[in-house]
């Protein structure tokens, strides 16, 4: 086998390893850049190497191979500014590979402290380019005078392209994740996750699911809001939402949003929850238990508040509603209306549920009456107190 064939196979193996790292851990930029730099140092037959990223016009070392701790510490403490003093700085200014065959014969090289620590003799620096912008530099060096040839420059340029691709990909992944996290502050986390997946986009278009819907409202809130100071209203709502939200998360419910003192939560969509009726009941019980100490605190301050909850199980149509620029993901149908009407009927401390919820959750309950006629519900329904 010839030397060129060996080099070709080595290059292919190196590229494969880099691509595998990029696919498996696109957000782990430090590890990916280290893999790229190791391959560059090995295939270019150099002693040591560094990768710098351009952060606001300053080059900061983010990866190193073969350097002593003293050199690494020096580099991290002394970021490089683009100038003719270093090969790395020149690569930024020129936007092209910079080769210094022997730094002792280079009139412009002035980075003597780093040279003293690292023993640099022959240097090669290649810019990492993205859309004609230098986002970083890949530099390798030899501790003896041994100039790099055109093959070395071409090879290092390939690794610089990979490093640039890895950097941009990692930044995009981080941006998407940050946007998802921020989006989850304004949407149900489950819905925020859906938006970034093909399956989620399909669900957003509309579908039918069996779900359990829960509505919760504070009793006495209207009178309280009319007499209390705005700061007091906000404080009460903050305590209420924090306490209730913990039980929504614990039982894996989807919170539809906050409407003053009203909450709508549903289960089994967009993520399947097989025991959704039982989860809804457990959440509601937890919410009532968490509300009691809050109500006592508010009572001592002169506020008489209670919590009423309604639960219904059945089929609903779920999907995206709204208009361009402002959409919500929500369930629509009789099941939703029934849960809302049961909540309206529930007094302070009560949890009212539909017959289907009680049967699915297999819980003990007390029938309120034989049947009840509720506004917007076409047929009389049986109502149970949990």
C-alpha positions as CSV (number, residue, x, y, z in Angstrom):
1,X,0.0,0.0,0.0
2,X,1.4,3.4,-1.0
3,X,1.9,6.4,1.4
4,X,-0.8,8.3,-0.4
5,X,-3.3,5.5,0.0
6,X,-2.5,5.3,3.7
7,X,-3.0,9.1,4.0
8,X,-6.3,8.9,2.2
9,X,-7.7,6.2,4.4
10,X,-6.5,8.1,7.5
11,X,-8.2,11.2,6.3
12,X,-11.5,9.3,5.7
13,X,-11.3,7.8,9.1
14,X,-10.7,11.2,10.6
15,X,-13.6,12.8,8.8
16,X,-15.9,9.9,9.8
17,X,-15.0,10.3,13.4
18,X,-15.7,14.0,13.3
19,X,-19.0,13.5,11.7
20,X,-20.0,10.9,14.2
21,X,-19.2,13.2,17.0
22,X,-21.2,16.0,15.4
23,X,-24.2,13.8,15.0
24,X,-24.1,12.2,18.4
25,X,-23.4,15.3,20.4
26,X,-24.0,18.4,18.3
27,X,-24.2,20.7,21.4
28,X,-20.9,19.4,22.9
29,X,-18.7,21.8,21.0
30,X,-15.6,21.4,23.2
31,X,-15.5,17.6,22.6
32,X,-16.0,18.0,18.8
33,X,-13.3,20.6,18.4
34,X,-10.9,18.4,20.4
35,X,-11.6,15.5,18.1
36,X,-11.0,17.7,15.0
37,X,-7.8,19.1,16.5
38,X,-6.4,15.7,17.4
39,X,-6.9,14.5,13.8
40,X,-5.3,17.7,12.4
41,X,-2.2,17.4,14.6
42,X,-1.9,13.7,13.8
43,X,-2.4,13.9,10.0
44,X,-0.3,17.0,9.6
45,X,2.6,15.4,11.6
46,X,2.8,18.3,14.0
47,X,3.7,18.5,17.7
48,X,0.9,20.6,19.1
49,X,-2.2,22.6,18.1
50,X,-4.8,25.0,19.2
51,X,-8.3,26.1,18.2
52,X,-9.4,29.7,18.9
53,X,-12.9,31.1,18.6
54,X,-13.5,34.7,17.6
55,X,-15.5,36.3,20.4
56,X,-16.2,40.0,19.7
57,X,-13.0,40.5,17.8
58,X,-10.9,38.6,20.4
59,X,-9.5,35.1,19.8
60,X,-9.9,32.8,22.8
61,X,-8.4,29.4,23.0
62,X,-11.1,26.7,23.3
63,X,-9.2,23.5,22.4
64,X,-5.6,22.3,22.7
65,X,-3.6,19.2,21.9
66,X,0.0,18.4,23.0
67,X,0.6,21.7,24.8
68,X,1.9,21.9,28.3
69,X,-0.3,23.2,31.1
70,X,1.9,26.3,31.3
71,X,1.2,27.1,27.6
72,X,-2.5,26.4,27.9
73,X,-2.7,28.6,31.0
74,X,-0.8,31.4,29.2
75,X,-3.1,31.2,26.2
76,X,-6.2,31.3,28.2
77,X,-5.0,34.2,30.2
78,X,-3.8,36.1,27.1
79,X,-6.5,36.1,24.3
80,X,-5.1,37.1,20.9
81,X,-6.1,40.2,19.1
82,X,-5.9,40.2,15.3
83,X,-2.5,41.6,14.4
84,X,0.7,40.8,12.4
85,X,2.4,39.7,15.7
86,X,1.1,36.1,15.5
87,X,0.2,33.7,12.9
88,X,-3.3,33.3,14.5
89,X,-3.9,37.0,14.3
90,X,-2.7,37.3,10.7
91,X,-5.1,34.5,9.7
92,X,-7.9,36.7,10.9
93,X,-6.6,39.8,9.2
94,X,-5.9,38.0,5.9
95,X,-8.8,35.6,5.9
96,X,-6.5,33.0,4.5
97,X,-3.9,30.4,5.7
98,X,-0.8,31.9,7.2
99,X,2.5,29.8,7.1
100,X,5.6,30.9,9.0
101,X,8.4,28.4,8.1
102,X,10.7,29.8,10.8
103,X,9.6,32.4,13.3
104,X,13.2,33.4,13.9
105,X,13.4,34.6,10.3
106,X,10.0,36.3,10.4
107,X,10.3,40.1,10.9
108,X,6.6,40.5,12.0
109,X,6.3,37.8,14.5
110,X,6.4,39.3,18.0
111,X,4.7,36.7,20.3
112,X,7.9,35.9,22.1
113,X,6.4,35.0,25.5
114,X,4.3,32.2,23.9
115,X,7.3,31.1,21.8
116,X,9.5,30.9,24.9
117,X,6.9,28.7,26.7
118,X,5.9,26.6,23.8
119,X,9.1,26.3,21.8
120,X,7.3,27.2,18.5
121,X,9.5,27.1,15.4
122,X,7.3,26.4,12.3
123,X,3.7,27.6,12.4
124,X,0.6,27.2,10.3
125,X,-2.7,28.9,11.0
126,X,-5.9,28.5,9.0
127,X,-9.1,30.7,9.5
128,X,-12.4,29.0,10.2
129,X,-14.7,30.8,7.8
130,X,-18.5,31.1,7.8
131,X,-20.1,33.2,5.1
132,X,-16.8,35.0,4.6
133,X,-16.5,35.8,8.3
134,X,-13.6,34.5,10.4
135,X,-15.3,32.8,13.4
136,X,-12.1,31.1,14.6
137,X,-8.6,29.9,13.8
138,X,-7.0,26.4,13.8
139,X,-3.3,26.6,14.5
140,X,-0.6,23.9,14.5
141,X,3.1,24.2,15.1
142,X,6.4,22.2,15.2
143,X,9.1,22.6,17.8
144,X,11.8,22.2,15.2
145,X,12.2,24.2,11.9
146,X,10.2,22.0,9.5
147,X,8.1,24.1,7.0
148,X,4.6,22.9,6.1
149,X,3.9,21.9,2.5
150,X,0.9,22.5,0.3
151,X,-0.6,19.1,1.3
152,X,-0.4,20.2,4.9
153,X,-2.1,23.5,4.2
154,X,-4.9,21.8,2.2
155,X,-5.4,19.2,4.9
156,X,-5.5,21.8,7.7
157,X,-7.9,23.9,5.6
158,X,-10.3,20.9,5.5
159,X,-10.2,20.5,9.3
160,X,-10.8,24.3,9.6
161,X,-13.9,23.9,7.5
162,X,-15.1,21.0,9.8
163,X,-14.4,23.1,12.9
164,X,-16.4,26.0,11.4
165,X,-19.3,23.7,10.6
166,X,-19.2,22.2,14.1
167,X,-19.2,25.6,15.7
168,X,-22.1,27.0,13.7
169,X,-24.1,23.8,14.2
170,X,-23.5,23.8,17.9
171,X,-24.5,27.5,18.1
172,X,-27.7,26.7,16.1
173,X,-28.6,23.8,18.4
174,X,-28.0,26.0,21.5
175,X,-30.2,28.7,20.0
176,X,-33.0,26.3,19.2
177,X,-32.8,24.9,22.7
178,X,-32.8,28.4,24.3
179,X,-35.8,29.3,22.2
180,X,-37.6,26.2,23.2
181,X,-36.9,26.9,26.9
182,X,-38.1,30.5,26.5
183,X,-41.1,29.3,24.5
184,X,-42.0,26.9,27.3
185,X,-42.3,29.8,29.6
186,X,-45.2,31.0,27.5
187,X,-46.7,27.8,26.2
188,X,-47.3,24.4,27.8
189,X,-43.9,22.6,27.8
190,X,-45.4,19.7,26.0
191,X,-46.6,22.0,23.2
192,X,-43.3,23.8,23.1
193,X,-41.6,20.5,22.5
194,X,-44.0,19.6,19.7
195,X,-43.2,22.7,17.6
196,X,-39.7,21.5,16.8
197,X,-40.7,18.0,15.6
198,X,-42.4,16.8,12.4
199,X,-44.8,14.6,14.5
200,X,-45.7,17.7,16.5
201,X,-46.5,19.7,13.5
202,X,-49.0,17.1,12.4
203,X,-50.7,17.1,15.8
204,X,-50.9,20.9,15.7
205,X,-53.0,20.6,12.5
206,X,-55.8,19.0,14.5
207,X,-56.8,15.5,15.8
208,X,-59.2,13.8,18.2
209,X,-58.1,12.2,21.4
210,X,-59.7,10.9,24.6
211,X,-58.6,13.3,27.3
212,X,-59.5,14.2,30.9
213,X,-60.0,18.0,31.4
214,X,-59.8,19.9,34.7
215,X,-61.0,23.4,35.4
216,X,-60.1,25.2,38.6
217,X,-61.3,28.6,39.8
218,X,-60.9,30.6,43.0
219,X,-64.2,31.2,44.8
220,X,-64.6,34.8,46.0
221,X,-61.9,36.1,43.7
222,X,-64.1,38.7,42.0
223,X,-65.1,40.4,45.3
224,X,-61.5,40.1,46.5
225,X,-60.1,41.7,43.3
226,X,-62.6,44.5,43.5
227,X,-61.6,45.5,47.1
228,X,-57.9,44.6,47.3
229,X,-54.9,46.6,46.1
230,X,-53.5,45.5,42.7
231,X,-50.3,44.4,44.4
232,X,-52.2,42.2,46.7
233,X,-54.1,40.6,43.8
234,X,-50.8,39.9,42.0
235,X,-49.3,38.4,45.1
236,X,-52.2,36.1,45.7
237,X,-52.2,34.9,42.1
238,X,-48.5,34.3,42.3
239,X,-48.8,32.1,45.3
240,X,-51.8,30.3,43.8
241,X,-50.2,29.6,40.5
242,X,-46.9,28.4,42.1
243,X,-48.7,26.0,44.4
244,X,-51.1,24.6,41.7
245,X,-48.4,24.4,39.1
246,X,-46.3,22.0,41.1
247,X,-49.2,19.5,41.1
248,X,-49.7,19.9,37.3
249,X,-46.1,19.1,36.7
250,X,-46.1,16.2,39.1
251,X,-49.0,14.5,37.4
252,X,-47.8,15.4,33.8
253,X,-50.8,17.5,32.9
254,X,-50.8,20.0,30.1
255,X,-51.6,23.5,31.4
256,X,-53.6,25.4,28.8
257,X,-52.8,28.8,30.3
258,X,-53.7,31.3,33.0
259,X,-56.9,33.3,32.9
260,X,-56.8,35.3,36.0
261,X,-57.8,32.9,38.8
262,X,-58.9,30.2,36.3
263,X,-56.8,27.2,35.2
264,X,-57.5,24.7,32.5
265,X,-55.4,21.5,32.5
266,X,-55.9,18.4,30.4
267,X,-54.3,14.9,30.3
268,X,-53.4,12.4,27.6
269,X,-52.5,14.9,24.9
270,X,-50.1,15.7,23.2
271,X,-48.3,13.0,25.2
272,X,-50.1,9.8,26.0
273,X,-51.0,9.3,29.7
274,X,-52.7,5.9,30.0
275,X,-54.2,6.6,33.5
276,X,-55.2,10.1,32.6
277,X,-58.4,10.1,34.7
278,X,-56.6,8.9,37.8
279,X,-53.9,11.5,37.2
280,X,-56.4,14.3,37.0
281,X,-58.1,13.2,40.2
282,X,-54.8,12.9,42.0
283,X,-53.8,16.3,40.8
284,X,-57.1,17.9,41.9
285,X,-56.8,16.4,45.3
286,X,-53.3,17.7,45.6
287,X,-54.4,21.1,44.5
288,X,-57.1,21.3,47.1
289,X,-54.7,20.2,49.8
290,X,-52.2,22.8,48.7
291,X,-54.8,25.5,48.6
292,X,-56.0,25.0,52.2
293,X,-52.9,26.6,53.9
294,X,-52.9,29.4,51.3
295,X,-56.6,30.1,52.1
296,X,-55.8,30.2,55.8
297,X,-53.0,32.8,55.2
298,X,-55.3,34.9,53.1
299,X,-58.1,34.6,55.7
300,X,-55.9,36.1,58.4
301,X,-55.4,39.0,56.0
302,X,-59.1,39.4,55.6
303,X,-59.5,37.6,52.2
304,X,-62.1,34.8,52.1
305,X,-61.1,32.6,49.2
306,X,-61.8,29.0,48.2
307,X,-61.1,26.6,45.3
308,X,-63.6,24.8,43.1
309,X,-62.6,22.1,40.6
310,X,-64.5,20.3,37.8
311,X,-63.3,17.2,35.9
312,X,-64.6,15.5,32.8
313,X,-63.3,12.6,30.7
314,X,-64.2,12.1,27.0
315,X,-63.2,12.8,23.4
316,X,-62.2,16.3,22.2
317,X,-60.7,17.8,19.1
318,X,-57.2,19.3,19.7
319,X,-55.1,21.5,17.6
320,X,-53.9,25.0,16.8
321,X,-56.3,27.8,16.8
322,X,-55.8,31.5,16.3
323,X,-54.4,33.7,13.6
324,X,-51.0,34.4,12.0
325,X,-48.7,35.6,14.7
326,X,-50.8,34.4,17.7
327,X,-51.8,30.7,18.1
328,X,-52.9,28.6,20.9
329,X,-53.0,24.8,21.2
330,X,-56.2,23.8,22.9
331,X,-59.0,21.1,23.2
332,X,-62.5,21.9,21.9
333,X,-65.7,19.9,22.4
334,X,-68.4,18.8,24.9
335,X,-65.9,17.3,27.3
336,X,-64.2,20.6,27.7
337,X,-67.6,22.4,28.2
338,X,-68.7,19.7,30.7
339,X,-65.5,20.2,32.9
340,X,-66.0,23.9,32.8
341,X,-69.7,23.7,33.9
342,X,-68.8,21.2,36.7
343,X,-66.2,23.7,37.9
344,X,-68.8,26.5,37.9
345,X,-71.0,24.3,40.0
346,X,-68.3,23.3,42.5
347,X,-68.3,25.2,45.8
348,X,-65.2,26.0,47.8
349,X,-63.2,22.9,48.6
350,X,-65.3,20.7,46.2
351,X,-64.1,18.5,43.3
352,X,-67.0,17.6,41.0
353,X,-66.4,14.9,38.3
354,X,-68.4,13.3,35.5
355,X,-69.5,9.7,35.6
356,X,-67.0,8.7,33.0
357,X,-64.1,10.2,35.1
358,X,-65.2,8.4,38.2
359,X,-65.5,5.1,36.4
360,X,-62.2,5.5,34.6
361,X,-60.3,6.5,37.8
362,X,-62.1,3.8,39.8
363,X,-62.5,6.0,42.9
364,X,-65.0,6.4,45.7
365,X,-67.3,9.3,45.1
366,X,-70.7,10.6,46.2
367,X,-73.5,11.2,43.6
368,X,-74.8,14.8,43.9
369,X,-78.2,14.1,42.5
370,X,-79.7,11.6,40.0
371,X,-79.0,13.9,37.0
372,X,-78.2,17.6,36.5
373,X,-78.9,19.9,33.6
374,X,-75.9,22.1,32.8
375,X,-75.8,25.1,30.5
376,X,-74.4,24.2,27.1
377,X,-74.6,20.4,27.7
378,X,-77.4,18.8,25.5
379,X,-78.3,16.0,27.9
380,X,-78.7,15.8,31.7
381,X,-75.6,14.4,33.3
382,X,-74.7,12.6,36.6
383,X,-72.4,14.6,38.8
384,X,-70.2,13.1,41.5
385,X,-68.3,14.7,44.4
386,X,-64.9,13.3,45.0
